[in-house]
């Protein structure tokens, strides 16, 4: 029953860096699913096409931007999704694309992210094909309008990409926020705000457990919420836990704790 449910819907976050096709000669049709990209270059991410170019003082980036070429590049990736993922929500997460990236999945336009240093994601679920048939992801990256930086920025999908799947009830994107309103050598108070996303179409009951682990991976504190009846979009839960004799972070000793969040059905 309920226990099986919790183990069947864990969040999966898999690297999506391998097996991309790249072209600097793509045109405005390069988002189309049936495009022949067999002549494109095969590469793995992260990738920066500027560093592969020739240095020149006449490049529009100018010396302040690294004196390397910009331009517009296209990336494409074909992939299949196992039918066992049908009940999941599936997202593509980009840690950073420089710049003006536009994303298509199976010919459907997902959006534009102008700024080159932001992380962002799109939900792919409604547009995916499951089974043996291939999905096509296409990304246009436009770094042609230069100069646009006071340092070397690079061009392209220069950070990692992830394929993430969750259950319909899950911790929201960047949905964990930890603060320490009180900290001294004797004790510390940790305040954890957690956003729970509910896309199930009903009002399920869940329990939220937050556990704190120290630098040696030992559990030092844990807090369990009462049973929560979820709202139909986002529910925010605030929890507090106390740590005796905490290791305090400093530049000399940058000691880190980590919070692990478990979301469980029912009680």
Residue pairs with C-beta under 8 A, 6 or more apart in sequence:
2 264
2 265
2 266
5 265
6 263
6 264
6 265
8 167
9 88
9 166
9 167
9 169
9 170
10 167
11 164
11 165
11 166
11 167
11 170
11 171
12 164
12 165
12 166
13 93
13 162
13 163
13 164
14 162
14 163
14 164
15 160
15 161
15 162
16 45
16 77
16 79
16 92
16 161
16 162
16 163
17 44
17 45
17 46
17 160
17 161
18 44
18 45
19 42
19 44
19 77
19 79
20 42
20 43
20 44
20 45
20 47
20 75
20 76
20 77
20 157
21 37
21 40
21 41
21 42
21 43
21 75
21 76
21 77
22 40
22 41
22 42
22 43
22 47
22 49
22 73
22 74
22 75
22 76
22 156
23 30
23 37
23 40
23 41
23 73
23 74
24 49
24 71
24 72
24 73
24 74
26 40
26 72
26 73
26 74
26 140
29 35
30 37
30 74
30 76
30 138
30 140
31 102
31 104
31 107
31 109
31 138
31 140
32 107
32 138
33 106
33 107
33 136
35 76
35 138
37 76
40 74
40 76
45 75
45 157
45 159
45 160
45 161
46 157
46 158
46 159
46 160
47 75
47 156
47 157
47 158
48 154
48 155
48 156
48 158
49 71
49 73
49 155
49 156
50 61
50 66
50 68
50 69
50 70
50 143
50 152
50 153
50 154
50 155
50 156
51 68
51 154
53 59
53 68
53 69
54 68
54 69
55 67
55 68
56 67
56 69
57 63
57 67
59 67
59 68
59 69
59 70
59 146
60 70
60 146
60 147
61 67
61 68
61 69
61 70
61 146
61 147
61 148
61 149
62 146
62 147
64 147
64 149
64 150
64 151
65 146
65 147
65 148
65 149
65 150
65 151
65 152
65 153
66 151
66 152
66 153
66 154
68 152
70 143
70 144
70 145
70 146
70 155
71 143
71 144
71 155
72 140
72 141
72 142
72 143
72 144
73 140
73 141
73 143
73 155
73 156
74 138
74 139
74 140
74 141
75 138
75 139
75 141
75 156
75 157
76 136
76 137
76 138
76 139
77 136
77 137
78 134
78 135
78 136
78 137
79 134
79 135
79 137
79 163
80 131
80 132
80 133
80 134
80 135
81 90
81 128
81 129
81 130
81 131
81 135
82 130
82 131
83 130
83 131
85 130
85 165
86 130
87 167
87 168
88 125
88 165
88 166
88 167
88 168
89 123
89 125
89 165
89 166
89 167
89 168
89 170
89 199
90 123
90 124
90 125
90 128
90 163
90 164
90 165
91 121
91 122
91 123
91 124
91 125
91 163
91 164
91 165
91 166
91 173
92 103
92 105
92 121
92 122
92 124
92 137
92 161
92 162
92 163
92 164
93 119
93 120
93 121
93 161
93 162
93 163
93 164
94 101
94 113
94 119
94 120
94 121
94 157
94 159
94 161
95 119
95 159
95 160
95 161
95 162
96 116
96 117
96 118
96 119
96 158
96 159
97 113
97 116
97 139
97 141
97 156
97 157
97 158
97 159
98 116
98 117
98 141
98 143
98 153
98 154
98 155
98 156
98 158
99 114
99 115
99 116
99 141
99 142
99 143
99 148
99 153
99 155
100 112
100 113
100 114
100 116
100 141
100 142
100 143
100 145
101 112
101 113
101 139
101 140
101 141
101 142
101 157
102 109
102 111
102 112
102 139
102 140
102 142
103 109
103 110
103 111
103 122
103 137
103 138
103 139
104 110
104 136
104 137
104 138
104 139
105 122
105 124
105 127
105 128
105 135
105 136
105 137
105 138
106 127
106 128
106 129
106 135
106 136
107 136
108 127
110 122
110 124
111 122
113 120
116 143
116 153
119 159
121 164
121 173
124 135
128 135
129 135
139 157
141 155
141 156
141 157
143 153
143 155
143 156
168 198
168 199
168 200
168 201
169 196
169 197
169 198
169 199
169 200
169 204
169 206
169 230
169 263
170 196
170 197
170 263
171 194
171 195
171 196
171 197
171 261
171 263
172 195
172 196
172 197
172 234
173 197
175 194
175 195
175 196
175 197
176 192
176 193
176 194
176 195
176 259
176 261
177 192
177 193
177 194
178 190
178 191
178 192
178 193
178 259
179 190
179 191
179 193
180 188
180 189
180 190
180 191
181 189
181 191
182 188
182 189
183 189
183 246
183 248
185 245
185 246
185 248
186 244
186 245
187 242
187 243
187 244
187 245
187 246
188 242
188 243
188 246
189 240
189 241
189 242
190 212
190 221
190 240
190 241
190 242
190 243
190 257
190 259
191 238
191 239
191 240
192 210
192 223
192 238
192 239
192 240
192 241
192 259
193 236
193 237
193 238
194 208
194 210
194 236
194 237
194 238
194 239
194 261
195 234
195 235
195 236
196 206
196 208
196 228
196 230
196 234
196 235
196 236
196 237
196 263
197 233
197 234
198 204
198 230
198 231
198 232
198 233
198 234
198 235
201 232
203 229
203 230
203 231
203 232
204 229
204 230
204 265
205 227
205 228
205 229
205 230
205 265
205 266
205 267
206 227
206 228
206 230
206 263
206 264
206 265
206 266
207 224
207 225
207 226
207 227
207 228
207 263
207 264
207 266
207 267
208 224
208 225
208 228
208 237
208 239
208 261
208 262
208 263
208 264
209 222
209 223
209 224
209 225
209 261
209 262
209 264
210 222
210 223
210 239
210 241
210 259
210 260
210 261
210 262
211 219
211 221
211 222
211 259
211 260
211 262
212 219
212 220
212 221
212 222
212 241
212 243
212 257
212 258
212 259
213 219
213 220
213 257
213 258
213 259
213 260
214 220
214 247
214 257
215 247
215 255
215 256
215 257
220 243
220 257
221 241
221 242
221 243
222 241
223 239
223 240
223 241
225 237
225 239
227 266
227 267
228 235
228 237
243 257
246 257
247 253
247 255
247 257
248 255
249 255
249 256
